[in-house]
Amino acid sequence: TTLYRSQINPHFLFNTLNSVSTLIRIDPDRARSMVYKLSNILRRLLRKTENLSPLREEISFIDDYLAIEMVRFGDKLRFYKEVEENTLDRLVPSMILQPIVENSIKHGLASKVEGGMVRLRAWLEGTRLHISAEDDGVGIQEGKLGNLIEQGIGVSNVNERLRVLFGPGYRMLIESKPGQGTRTLIEIPELEYYADQRAASMAGRV
């Protein structure tokens, strides 16, 4: 739980509350909507027992998270989703998407004067789930890109949890071009299928 909680930047909470306090006077309905979305986010973070969630819950979390960010950034931030229906019930590690999307905003778009877009995609290839998050932000210098998966706090947490769950059975790739944007791709097997395969493999070694 500590891991999940630490993935929400405290500045996000303070910025949201500041936005709400401003909106209360000029747009009470929008302020009420932000409080509702923030309560959904905090409720999710306070769940203590769930290590896995259906992808649809993760997408719903990102919807609330980005809706709040879009109030703060205004027209500077655009969000697109291309999520295939057959992916929504697949189990994924809880809070796997938020650190990656936050990276896109914080490092890719926040310093870009004209703002930009975040595109989230999910699709199946055979039994393997593919999740892609990309932005058209400032990109990452090549020297820093190599260390990001191991040293970027949110991203390295995601990578470590995938490694614990799937061993060599997953793939996480970050591609970036300075001035053009960054794309993070996660590819994971079906959890039930992979558990069966590992059990069969272990039995074969005995």
Rosetta blueprint (number, residue, H / E / L):
1 T L
2 T H
3 L H
4 Y H
5 R H
6 S H
7 Q L
8 I L
9 N L
10 P H
11 H H
12 F H
13 L H
14 F H
15 N H
16 T H
17 L H
18 N H
19 S H
20 V H
21 S H
22 T H
23 L H
24 I H
25 R H
26 I H
27 D L
28 P H
29 D H
30 R H
31 A H
32 R H
33 S H
34 M H
35 V H
36 Y H
37 K H
38 L H
39 S H
40 N H
41 I H
42 L H
43 R H
44 R H
45 L H
46 L L
47 R L
48 K L
49 T L
50 E L
51 N L
52 L E
53 S E
54 P E
55 L H
56 R H
57 E H
58 E H
59 I H
60 S H
61 F H
62 I H
63 D H
64 D H
65 Y H
66 L H
67 A H
68 I H
69 E H
70 M H
71 V H
72 R H
73 F H
74 G H
75 D H
76 K H
77 L E
78 R E
79 F E
80 Y E
81 K E
82 E E
83 V E
84 E L
85 E H
86 N H
87 T H
88 L L
89 D L
90 R L
91 L E
92 V E
93 P E
94 S L
95 M L
96 I L
97 L L
98 Q H
99 P H
100 I H
101 V H
102 E H
103 N H
104 S H
105 I H
106 K H
107 H H
108 G H
109 L H
110 A L
111 S L
112 K L
113 V L
114 E L
115 G L
116 G E
117 M E
118 V E
119 R E
120 L E
121 R E
122 A E
123 W E
124 L E
125 E E
126 G L
127 T L
128 R E
129 L E
130 H E
131 I E
132 S E
133 A E
134 E E
135 D E
136 D L
137 G L
138 V L
139 G L
140 I L
141 Q L
142 E H
143 G H
144 K H
145 L H
146 G H
147 N H
148 L H
149 I H
150 E H
151 Q H
152 G L
153 I H
154 G H
155 V H
156 S H
157 N H
158 V H
159 N H
160 E H
161 R H
162 L H
163 R H
164 V H
165 L H
166 F H
167 G H
168 P H
169 G H
170 Y L
171 R E
172 M E
173 L E
174 I E
175 E E
176 S E
177 K E
178 P L
179 G L
180 Q L
181 G E
182 T E
183 R E
184 T E
185 L E
186 I E
187 E E
188 I E
189 P L
190 E L
191 L H
192 E H
193 Y H
194 Y H
195 A H
196 D H
197 Q H
198 R H
199 A H
200 A H
201 S H
202 M H
203 A H
204 G H
205 R H
206 V L
